[in-house]
């Protein structure tokens, strides 16, 4: 959904259901993913600086 949103389709939903997610979980995950994509783009557009106390992903 983040890297190739135009490639998403019904088969992706079925894959999530097969993994045990119900429609509510799929909806909630979609909302969280969409929000993070949105807010990251807003921050990038406004030139928001990263917090120095947050370590890059994988460097925990």
C-alpha positions in Angstrom: 0.0 0.0 0.0 2.9 2.4 0.7 5.2 1.6 -2.2 2.7 0.5 -4.9 -0.8 1.7 -4.0 -2.1 1.5 -7.6 -1.2 -2.2 -7.6 -3.5 -3.1 -4.7 -6.6 -5.1 -5.4 -9.1 -7.6 -4.1 -6.4 -10.4 -4.0 -4.5 -8.4 -1.4 -7.6 -8.3 0.8 -8.0 -12.0 0.4 -4.4 -12.6 1.3 -4.9 -10.6 4.6 -8.1 -12.6 5.4 -6.2 -15.8 4.7 -3.6 -14.6 7.3 -6.4 -14.4 9.9 -7.3 -10.7 9.7 -11.0 -9.8 9.7 -12.5 -6.8 8.0 -12.2 -4.6 11.0 -8.5 -5.4 11.4 -7.9 -4.8 7.7 -9.8 -1.4 7.9 -7.8 -0.4 11.0 -4.5 -1.3 9.4 -5.4 0.6 6.3 -6.3 3.7 8.3 -3.0 3.6 10.2 -0.9 3.0 7.1 -2.7 5.8 5.2 -2.3 8.3 8.1 1.4 7.6 8.4 1.9 8.0 4.7 0.0 11.3 4.8 1.8 12.7 7.8 5.2 11.8 6.5 4.5 13.6 3.3 3.3 16.7 5.1 6.4 16.6 7.3 8.6 16.2 4.2 6.8 19.0 2.4 7.2 21.4 5.4 10.8 20.5 6.0 10.2 19.1 9.5 13.4 18.1 11.1 13.8 14.6 12.6 13.9 14.4 16.4 17.5 13.7 17.6 16.3 11.2 20.2 14.6 9.0 17.7 17.0 6.3 16.3 16.7 5.3 12.7 14.8 2.1 11.9 16.9 -0.9 12.6 19.2 0.9 15.0 17.3 0.3 18.2 
